[in-house]
Amino acid sequence: MDIATLREQHPDHWKLASAIRALAMDAVQAANSGHPGMPMGMADVATVLFQKHLKFDAKAPKWMDRDRFVLSAGHGSMLIYALLYLCGDAQVTLDQIKKFRQKGALTAGHPENFLLDAVETTTGPLGQGISTAVGMAIAEESLRARFGKKIFDHKTYVIAGDGCLMEGISHEAIGLAGMQKLKNLVVLWDNNNITIDGRVDKACITDQRMRFKAAGWKVLHCDGHDPEDIDRALTEAQKSNAPVFIDCKTIIGFGSPNKADTYSVHGSPLGDAEIDATKKIYGWDHGAFEIPADVKSTWEAIGARGAAERGEWEERFGAISATKQAEITRMMDGGVSKKLAGAIRKFKKDNSEAAPKVATRKASEMVLGAINPAVPETIGGSADLTGSNLTKTADLGVFDPENRKGRYVHYGIREHGMAAAMNGLWLHGGVRPYGGTFFCFTDYARGAMRLSALMKVPAVYVMTHDSIGLGEDGPTHQPVEHLAICRATPNTWTFRPADVIETAEAWEMALTTEETPSVIALSRQNLPTLRTKHTNQNMVSKGAYVIEEAEGKRQAILMATGSEVEIALKAREILQAQAIGTRVVSVPCMELFDAQDETYRRRILPAGAVRVAVEAAIRQPWDKYLLGERGRETKAGFVGMEGFGSSAPAPELYEKFGITPEAIAEKVKSLL
Amino acid sequence: MDIATLREQHPDHWKLASAIRALAMDAVQAANSGHPGMPMGMADVATVLFQKHLKFDAKAPKWMDRDRFVLSAGHGSMLIYALLYLCGDAQVTLDQIKKFRQKGALTAGHPENFLLDAVETTTGPLGQGISTAVGMAIAEESLRARFGKKIFDHKTYVIAGDGCLMEGISHEAIGLAGMQKLKNLVVLWDNNNITIDGRVDKACITDQRMRFKAAGWKVLHCDGHDPEDIDRALTEAQKSNAPVFIDCKTIIGFGSPNKADTYSVHGSPLGDAEIDATKKIYGWDHGAFEIPADVKSTWEAIGARGAAERGEWEERFGAISATKQAEITRMMDGGVSKKLAGAIRKFKKDNSEAAPKVATRKASEMVLGAINPAVPETIGGSADLTGSNLTKTADLGVFDPENRKGRYVHYGIREHGMAAAMNGLWLHGGVRPYGGTFFCFTDYARGAMRLSALMKVPAVYVMTHDSIGLGEDGPTHQPVEHLAICRATPNTWTFRPADVIETAEAWEMALTTEETPSVIALSRQNLPTLRTKHTNQNMVSKGAYVIEEAEGKRQAILMATGSEVEIALKAREILQAQAIGTRVVSVPCMELFDAQDETYRRRILPAGAVRVAVEAAIRQPWDKYLLGERGRETKAGFVGMEGFGSSAPAPELYEKFGITPEAIAEKVKSLL
């Protein structure tokens, strides 16, 4: 639909949409940076969505039964900021719109969930929004099944562009959503045929409608500038039994006389002259950032549309039992189940006595056997490695279209999609997600794992097969740099437990934070229980601790993690037999150790002894402990990997790469 | 087709295929580790492919006009090992088959290109093979256009499983291949409906045929156990004008009476009893690893099938000019163009005089302007950020279906697919690939970038917008841990040049190695030319060097990279003004510095001075230089990032995070 027709036939709609467009142009111009083209293109769709379909109350952005709105094409952030301002969001004031992309503004370059309550998820890295939304839709299905549709009955709407759909992660996400028949998920495709490099067909000729159909979605389409047609499609979307893909044909930079339908309007300000010309075409006779009172009040009425519905919901919520209310509220707030601490304590006590010799991946399965009954909000899963990651416990049914009460997701061979869905599960609320794959395939999930850290999502990544200890599968499957990668990532806890007890403690830490994702790196090979003396204290919470003290004068300190702690303890025996007093420090989590006070850190790693770190991985993260602090001399060494691994049985690889008690003892002696 | 019919109607084929199946079962059993199900399922397809379609000569696995065969489902490695042994490959002896997955064997758990000549690419991480193959097909199209189909006229065949097709990277790869109309690419889908977690539809209901059709592929199907039907499909594939997807319906572990068509045959040995029972069903009355002479000789004849065709090709190749022969041979061998050194030298000389103040991404574009005419084998590209990465020079036409001579690929918004395609371009031979995206989106390409390193592919990753210096786009786009990630990865050169001269030197290094991928991290913001005194020597090749010496007694050493070298030089001015003698060391590539001899390293970083490292990224990779070597005391500090970035104009972010000349000077003084 062209502008003249639109203005004539839908004058009220036109004004509402023009307000979005004008704000987008003005804010990008003021910032001299940003992406005006997308908000200008999708303003009509967004207006109809907010005016007629989205269930929300602008005054209560955290209302738990709201529809979720995800701007997957996050560069078009002015679309959501304009909508929030116009609807009367408490945080997004006109001042914030004017400070778009400036230091300290809540209106950051891309929408950030940690800055604005109404931003459901940080978007910007393409493809993440649509994939995170799949997790939100799973969470809603799960909670609806468990608590009833009087409490949970909402949809997740996504606006996605060509970038989102070209990214590989979108394939994983739409495949998962299609299989799961997530009828509560609606994706609106901003089909404008433009990317940064030019017209889409320069790089992509994919028939997106056919593609979504192939993945099991219901496919609709509309003229993205015709409010009636948009409304028709959105209305039809409500009746689907599968996730819905709506192809919205739009023009990027709609109305800009010289830049519409070109990539030049994608990521740059239009310039004052072009803004003036565009506003003239819009019939928008107002200064920069100026919204006429009637338009603003109509928008505010839209923002208040859901207030009555929310009131009814509050009544329904108030009518359920106080216990259930408290439980739902705790789960939605991400609080810790009171039963967890006791379950972990009992598990530790039992297992320090039983002292099983098991792989830490098996230990993790055992711990989950204690956790999952005590923590009803966990939803586990694996990227098609259930029997290897050992993430499924007996009590978890499988979440699928026939059993929405199941708490285990077969994510398929979709590591990245799984990680993004885990983000969505948490961001929706009510769920603590964990999911497994081989540690090496952190590589495939990095994009979403980084967002877990940035968005403060305490997802738990159960990463098994954590070193050359996996053996025959060889270097493509053997992580060597991945501990360094996880430790390099801000706000990420990287656990590498040494035995069943440390595994339990790592899980306890991972499940009691509300803002930090955890990577738990677990062995394929069996390891003895080292902590056979029970303590209620969570030693992993300290990050590092003395697991075996030196006898006699302390000449050496060995630091190790995971499967190498056992090897370090054997090295200690060799050294002690030669009267070299040797302390062994287990370092299950560097981030937590670094967060301890200096007194504790110096107590664990005192000056004056030779230090050798042992880890079947590269040295980079260890240098900080091998470095003497501020002028303190330390002779130090490292026993680990210098390059990629190799294919052979695990014990032979440890020999080949020289990660043995003997080699460690030799290293210590060479430094004394 | 069932086994009884197959044995009766195609007895000769059956014996050939049985040989593959028997070897797969025996080798996995002997190793007590591996994946027999896939080779057993795809033996018929592979037999027909090798016997009737694949152009190859087992005695000349590096013949440049051979068809490429990629086992994307690399866990089924015994399929390719069995084929190679049976065809008479010089490396894969029966002894190697017996040593499958053992220490030192060429027959590693997954096929490794660096172990076997006939393995075109390392596979194992799912989805990589099919995506790498797209690069191989592009290389063939490009070379055919440039040198004629008498020299280059071959196909790339891929065997892919459900895992490969579920991974996101496959979406990027098939989208790219479809748009590029790569008719020389044929994917054979092992459609066995089984993954590790069970039946495929537990996680995926995608209609793969429709999906490939949506991406512009020609779609065929066949009974994967009927040799005539397989042959019909492969024959039809020859006539396509688009890439071809053949849905081969197969049964995993075909013939195993108790395990066929179940996941239990996917990744575990069958056991002796089941092997005996299976061989009975096969009518295979031979001991473990035993291949009857007639079967072996038939297979060896298949291995020699292409010898005559290769002879004809050798004649054609011999008939072209000696210059052209030499050029093609050099390009296929990966040798360096003789014109490169001169072009770089001239560029450096010109620019040390002109001393432009440009972003290093712009500097990179300028260098490419000198490189691309001198190095005809480069094929550049970008993941839809051409105008941001500045990877396209004027002389490069666009490679697309209408212009196969173009040397620039619009990869689309497909970072992972781009990286894998770059691997394929190099592995095919004849091409030096480079490609760009934002440095932060290393995250999206990690899977393939790791394989560049493992496979020794000297791809060049042009990673612009390398720090908070990109400004307003905010933390999702601002790398902080990515330098650490690249530096942690074995066999990867991470360059962060400080000015136009270092940028040229980094490019020279990247283009003269035949075994190491390079990441060149480049600034968005302008930087002055620091190296205004020309030298022919490539200083970046040393990894680190003194860019400004201390005046007076050397009390401090500042180390910095990229955009922070300028800041360190300003800090030096402050310190020198206070009579604190300060050396500034530019560290454009840690890996190359660490490879220098100790004398050089000590000369650049001598003992006795305070050391402060400056980089707008996290500290992890720097600790090794802040650590005094073996008992040498060093007071050291770091000025950089401790967490994620933020959205604001770049200069304000440098202030906010305290990466300023003043902060550096203060840090030095606090340590003195």
Interface residues (C-beta under 8 A of the other chain):
Chain A: A31 S33 G34 G74 H75 R101 Q102 K103 G104 A105 A108 G109 H110 E112 T122 T123 G124 P125 L126 D162 G163 M166 E167 G168 I169 S170 H171 E172 G175 L176 G178 M179 T195 I196 D197 G198 D201 K202 A203 C204 I205 T206 D207 Q208 M210 R211 K213 A214 A215 G216 S382 D384 L385 T386 G387 S388 V398 D400 H410 Y411 G412 I413 R414 E415 H416 G417 C440 F441 D443 Y444 R446 G447 R450 L451 A453 L454 G471 E472 D473 G474 P475 T476 H477 V480 E481 A484 I485 R487 A488 T489 P490 N491 I618 R619 Q620 P621 D623 K624 L626 L627 G628 R630 G631 R632 E633 T634 K635 A636 E642 G643 F644 S646 S647 A648 P649 E652 L653 K656 L671
Chain B: A31 S33 G34 G74 H75 R101 Q102 K103 G104 A105 A108 G109 H110 E112 T122 T123 G124 P125 L126 D162 G163 M166 E167 G168 I169 S170 H171 E172 G175 L176 G178 M179 T195 I196 D197 G198 D201 K202 A203 C204 I205 T206 D207 Q208 M210 R211 K213 A214 A215 G216 S382 D384 L385 T386 G387 S388 V398 D400 H410 Y411 G412 I413 R414 E415 H416 G417 C440 F441 D443 Y444 R446 G447 R450 L451 A453 L454 G471 E472 D473 G474 P475 T476 H477 V480 E481 A484 I485 R487 A488 T489 P490 N491 I618 R619 Q620 P621 D623 K624 L626 L627 G628 R630 G631 R632 E633 T634 K635 A636 E642 G643 F644 S646 S647 A648 P649 E652 L653 K656 L671
